[in-house]
């Protein structure tokens, strides 16, 4: 089990992180939140006053960034240059710019190398948009989570309200932002969002977290057996 890799891909707010965290905990695997890595880069870009559209300036910033994870009481903590940015990377401002930053070749190369290094000597559950196709193409288990745009927007809205962030952003605006991100993620030139040929699709629309976890565990058991 030490070297088993489980890749969970899918669009924004399909439930990837939530499900991946639970699976990693239940299996005693390392959880790798790749989306948080790209959000960290995006946050650093914005805080440095760099235009996310300026690819040269964005990539020039990469050597200055240190991204790490630490277990937290209720959720995994994310650190950027030793500063806790767990909540800061989830703001609407970051969400609106992360697709553009994540599309740059050098950004993806740097993050992919870091992700593969983590997975090299550990059993991992890694979620993102190109894990099964690009980062871990030989992963033993690949799951592609989907859900309707309406449900994904409602999930993000409830999450923001619960955490007290972006409380002024309406459900309609979130739905529009998710639709735009879906388009950008699936149409980018490098490592676009798409289901790996050997991935199992799991529609989470209308399902509880417990139901999705149970279905994911069934998939894992079938693949490993």
C-alpha positions as CSV (number, residue, x, y, z in Angstrom):
1,X,0.0,0.0,0.0
2,X,3.0,2.3,0.5
3,X,3.4,3.2,-3.1
4,X,-0.2,3.1,-4.3
5,X,-1.4,6.2,-6.0
6,X,-5.0,7.3,-6.2
7,X,-5.8,10.1,-8.6
8,X,-9.1,12.1,-8.2
9,X,-9.8,14.6,-11.0
10,X,-12.8,16.7,-11.9
11,X,-14.0,20.3,-12.4
12,X,-14.2,23.0,-9.7
13,X,-16.4,22.2,-6.6
14,X,-17.2,18.6,-7.7
15,X,-16.1,17.5,-4.3
16,X,-12.6,16.4,-5.1
17,X,-10.8,17.8,-2.0
18,X,-13.5,16.7,0.5
19,X,-13.6,13.2,-0.8
20,X,-9.8,12.9,-1.2
21,X,-9.2,14.1,2.4
22,X,-11.5,11.5,3.8
23,X,-10.1,8.7,1.7
24,X,-6.5,9.6,2.6
25,X,-7.4,9.6,6.3
26,X,-9.3,6.3,6.1
27,X,-6.5,4.6,4.1
28,X,-3.6,6.3,6.1
29,X,-2.3,7.8,2.9
30,X,-0.8,11.3,2.3
31,X,-3.3,13.8,0.9
32,X,-2.0,16.1,-1.8
33,X,-4.2,19.1,-2.7
34,X,-2.7,20.2,-6.0
35,X,-5.4,22.9,-6.5
36,X,-4.1,24.6,-3.3
37,X,-0.6,24.7,-4.9
38,X,-1.8,26.6,-7.9
39,X,-3.9,28.8,-5.7
40,X,-0.7,29.6,-3.7
41,X,1.1,30.7,-6.8
42,X,-1.9,32.8,-7.8
43,X,-2.1,34.4,-4.3
44,X,1.6,35.2,-4.5
45,X,1.2,36.8,-7.9
46,X,-1.7,39.0,-6.7
47,X,0.0,40.0,-3.5
48,X,3.1,41.0,-5.5
49,X,1.0,43.3,-7.7
50,X,1.7,41.2,-10.8
51,X,-0.8,41.0,-13.6
52,X,-1.9,37.3,-13.8
53,X,-1.8,37.8,-17.6
54,X,1.9,38.6,-17.5
55,X,3.3,35.1,-18.0
56,X,6.9,36.2,-17.8
57,X,6.5,38.0,-14.5
58,X,4.5,35.1,-13.1
59,X,7.1,32.5,-13.9
60,X,9.9,34.8,-12.7
61,X,8.3,34.7,-9.3
62,X,8.3,30.9,-9.0
63,X,11.8,30.4,-7.5
64,X,10.8,32.6,-4.6
65,X,7.9,30.4,-3.6
66,X,7.9,27.7,-0.9
67,X,4.6,25.7,-0.6
68,X,4.1,23.2,2.2
69,X,1.3,21.4,4.0
70,X,0.7,20.6,7.6
71,X,-2.0,18.6,9.4
72,X,-4.6,20.8,11.1
73,X,-7.2,20.2,13.7
74,X,-10.1,20.3,11.3
75,X,-8.4,20.6,7.9
76,X,-5.0,20.5,6.3
77,X,-3.2,23.8,6.6
78,X,-1.5,25.3,3.6
79,X,1.6,27.5,3.9
80,X,3.2,29.9,1.4
81,X,6.7,30.9,2.4
82,X,5.9,29.7,6.0
83,X,2.7,31.9,6.2
84,X,-0.6,30.2,6.8
85,X,-2.7,30.9,3.7
86,X,-5.3,28.2,4.1
87,X,-8.2,30.6,4.0
88,X,-6.6,33.3,1.8
89,X,-6.2,31.0,-1.2
90,X,-10.0,30.3,-1.1
91,X,-11.2,33.8,-1.8
92,X,-13.1,34.7,-4.9
93,X,-10.2,36.9,-6.1
94,X,-7.9,34.0,-6.2
95,X,-10.5,31.7,-7.7
96,X,-11.1,34.1,-10.6
97,X,-7.4,34.2,-11.6
98,X,-6.1,30.7,-10.8
99,X,-7.1,29.1,-14.1
100,X,-5.0,31.6,-16.0
101,X,-1.9,31.3,-13.8
102,X,-2.3,27.5,-13.8
103,X,-2.2,27.4,-17.6
104,X,1.4,28.6,-17.9
105,X,3.9,25.9,-18.8
106,X,6.5,26.7,-16.3
107,X,4.0,27.0,-13.5
108,X,2.6,23.5,-14.3
109,X,6.1,22.0,-14.7
110,X,7.2,23.3,-11.3
111,X,4.0,22.1,-9.5
112,X,4.0,18.8,-11.3
113,X,7.6,18.0,-10.2
114,X,6.7,18.9,-6.6
115,X,3.6,16.7,-6.8
116,X,5.5,13.7,-8.2
117,X,8.2,14.0,-5.6
118,X,5.6,13.8,-2.8
119,X,4.0,10.7,-4.5
120,X,7.3,9.0,-5.1
121,X,7.7,7.4,-1.7
122,X,4.2,7.5,-0.3
123,X,0.8,6.1,-0.7
124,X,-1.1,9.2,-1.9
125,X,-4.6,10.4,-2.7
126,X,-4.0,13.3,-5.0
127,X,-6.8,15.5,-6.4
128,X,-6.7,18.1,-9.2
129,X,-7.6,18.4,-12.9
130,X,-4.8,16.6,-14.6
131,X,-3.6,14.0,-12.1
132,X,-4.7,10.9,-13.9
133,X,-3.7,12.2,-17.3
134,X,-0.4,14.1,-16.6
135,X,0.9,14.1,-13.1
136,X,0.4,10.4,-12.2
137,X,-0.5,8.7,-15.5
138,X,0.3,5.3,-14.0
139,X,-1.8,5.7,-10.9
140,X,-3.4,2.4,-9.8
141,X,-6.8,4.1,-9.3
142,X,-8.3,7.0,-11.2
143,X,-11.6,8.6,-10.3
144,X,-13.2,11.4,-12.3
145,X,-15.8,13.3,-10.2
146,X,-18.5,15.4,-11.8
147,X,-21.6,17.3,-10.7
148,X,-24.1,19.7,-12.2
149,X,-23.0,23.4,-12.4
150,X,-26.0,24.4,-10.2
151,X,-25.0,21.9,-7.5
152,X,-21.4,22.9,-7.6
153,X,-22.3,26.6,-7.3
154,X,-24.6,25.9,-4.3
155,X,-21.8,23.9,-2.6
156,X,-19.3,26.7,-3.0
157,X,-21.9,29.3,-1.8
158,X,-22.6,27.3,1.3
159,X,-18.9,26.8,2.0
160,X,-18.2,30.5,1.6
161,X,-21.1,31.4,4.0
162,X,-20.0,28.9,6.6
163,X,-16.4,30.2,6.5
164,X,-17.4,33.8,6.4
165,X,-15.5,34.5,3.1
166,X,-16.8,36.1,0.0
167,X,-20.2,36.5,1.6
168,X,-21.1,39.3,-0.8
169,X,-20.7,37.0,-3.9
170,X,-24.1,35.8,-5.0
171,X,-25.0,32.3,-6.1
172,X,-25.6,33.5,-9.6
173,X,-22.1,35.0,-9.7
174,X,-20.6,31.8,-8.4
175,X,-22.4,29.8,-11.0
176,X,-21.1,32.1,-13.7
177,X,-17.5,31.9,-12.3
178,X,-17.7,28.1,-12.2
179,X,-18.9,27.9,-15.8
180,X,-16.1,30.2,-16.9
181,X,-13.5,28.2,-15.0
182,X,-14.8,24.9,-16.5
183,X,-14.3,26.4,-20.0
184,X,-10.8,27.7,-19.2
185,X,-9.7,24.5,-17.5
186,X,-10.9,22.3,-20.3
187,X,-9.6,24.4,-23.2
188,X,-6.1,25.3,-22.0
189,X,-3.3,24.2,-24.2
190,X,-1.3,22.4,-21.5
191,X,-2.7,19.6,-19.4
192,X,-6.4,20.5,-20.0
193,X,-9.1,19.1,-17.7
194,X,-10.3,15.8,-19.1
195,X,-11.2,12.3,-18.0
196,X,-8.3,9.8,-18.3
197,X,-9.2,6.9,-20.6
198,X,-8.9,4.5,-17.7
199,X,-10.7,6.6,-15.1
200,X,-14.0,5.7,-13.5
201,X,-16.5,8.6,-13.7
202,X,-18.5,9.3,-10.5
203,X,-21.4,11.7,-10.6
204,X,-21.8,13.3,-7.2
205,X,-25.0,15.3,-8.0
206,X,-27.6,14.7,-5.3
207,X,-25.3,12.4,-3.3
208,X,-24.2,13.0,0.3
209,X,-20.5,13.1,1.2
210,X,-20.9,9.7,2.8
211,X,-22.5,8.2,-0.3
212,X,-19.7,9.5,-2.5
213,X,-17.0,8.2,-0.2
214,X,-18.7,4.7,-0.2
215,X,-18.9,4.7,-4.0
216,X,-15.2,5.8,-4.2
217,X,-14.1,3.0,-1.9
218,X,-16.0,0.5,-4.0
219,X,-14.1,1.7,-7.0
220,X,-10.8,1.5,-5.2
221,X,-11.5,-2.0,-4.0
222,X,-12.4,-3.1,-7.5
223,X,-9.3,-1.6,-9.0
224,X,-6.9,-2.9,-6.4
225,X,-8.3,-6.4,-6.5
